[in-house]
Amino acid sequence: MTHTALSLNPFSLMMEPELVLQTMERSQQLRGLRRHKLRPLDKPLIPFTAEALASRAAYDAAIDAEDLEAQADAYLLN
């Protein structure tokens, strides 16, 4: 009974790493987890098409062309 109570108490588990490993090995939930490694940095970068780059440049140019000071003044005066 004492051993079961200790294994369920997270504070006692922090003080006894061996007990943590034993508890992890007995855990049905941990054994049931699906294991797979994700390595997103290993995947090749998706290249941008000329059309996507042109669209981005057009969007940036439209933002640069806006008169933000006039919009801010109109917003503050209303």
Secondary structure as the mmCIF struct_conf table of DSSP 4:
data_model
#
loop_
_struct_conf.conf_type_id
_struct_conf.id
_struct_conf.beg_label_comp_id
_struct_conf.beg_label_asym_id
_struct_conf.beg_label_seq_id
_struct_conf.end_label_comp_id
_struct_conf.end_label_asym_id
_struct_conf.end_label_seq_id
HELX_RH_AL_P HELX_RH_AL_P1 THR A 2 LEU A 8
HELX_RH_AL_P HELX_RH_AL_P2 PRO A 10 MET A 15
HELX_RH_AL_P HELX_RH_AL_P3 PRO A 17 ARG A 26
HELX_RH_AL_P HELX_RH_AL_P4 GLN A 28 ARG A 31
TURN_TY1_P TURN_TY1_P1 GLY A 32 GLY A 32
BEND BEND1 LEU A 33 LEU A 33
HELX_RH_3T_P HELX_RH_3T_P1 PRO A 40 ASP A 42
BEND BEND2 LYS A 43 LYS A 43
HELX_LH_PP_P HELX_LH_PP_P1 PRO A 44 THR A 49
HELX_RH_AL_P HELX_RH_AL_P5 ALA A 50 ALA A 65
BEND BEND3 GLU A 66 GLU A 66
HELX_RH_AL_P HELX_RH_AL_P6 LEU A 68 LEU A 77
#
